[in-house]
C-alpha cells in the first residue's frame, strides 16, 4: 500500500487515491514489468489511458462529448476493467 494521509473529512486515505490519471500512468511506466501481467501491452495501455485523459480534460473544461466520444471512452474504461477485474465483467 502507499503512504496514508488524512483526507478532507479526517478519514485515512491511501496517497494513490489522490493521483491524477497522468500521474498514475507515470507510476505504471516507472516499472512496467510489475504491471504488464495485469495490463498487457505497454503501448496499448498508454494509448488507451491517453484517450481517457483527453476525454476527461474535455469534460473538466466544460466541453460536451459527442455520442461517439462517450461510447469510445466507456469502451476504453471497460477494456481496462476487464483486464484488472476479469471475474467482474
N, C-alpha and C positions, 0 to 999 in steps of 0.2 A: 504494500500500500504506500501511497505517497504521504507527504507530510500532512499533518492535521492542523486546522486552524478554525477559529470561531467564525461563523458566518454572521450575517446581519442580525438574526434573531437569537444569537448566542448559542446555537447548536454546533456541535463539532462537525466539520465537513472536510472531505479529502481535497487537497490542493488541486487535484485533477479536475474537480468539479468547476473550477474557475478558468480553465484553459479555453482559448478560442479554438475554432476548428483549425486555423492555420498553425497555432502552437501545438495542437495535438498531432497534426501531420508531421511537424518538425521532430516531435518526440519519437514518433514511429520511425522516421527516416534515420534518426541518430544511430540506431542499431536494428535495421530492418530484419536481420536474421531471427530476432526474437518474435517478430510478428508475422513473418512470411507464412508459417504453417497455418495460421488462422486467417490471414487476409489475402493470401495468394500473391499474384504478380505485383511487384512494387510499382511498376509503371501504370498498370490498370488502376490500382488503388489511388495513386496520385491524381490521375485524370478524373476519376470518379469524385474524389473529395474536392478537387478544384471546381468541378461543375456545381457541387453542392454549395461551396463557399460563394461562388459567383451569384447563385440564385439567392442565397441568404443575404448577401450585400444589397441586392436589388430591393428586397423586401424591407430591409432595415432603412433604406433611403427613400421609402415611400413609393416605390415603383410597383405597379401591378404586374402579376405574372400572367403570361398567356396560358391557355389550356395545355399547350404543348410543353411549356416550361414546367408547369405544375406536375404534369404526368411524368415528365423526364426525371425531375428531382425525386418524386416518390419512388420511381423505379430504381434510381441510384441508391436511395436510402434502404429500400428493401433488399437490394443486392448485397449491401454490406451486412445488414441484419441477418440475412440467410447464411452468410459465411460465419458470423460471430455466434449466432444462436440457431443452429440448424434444426434443433428439435422444436423450436417455437414456430417455424414457418414452413 
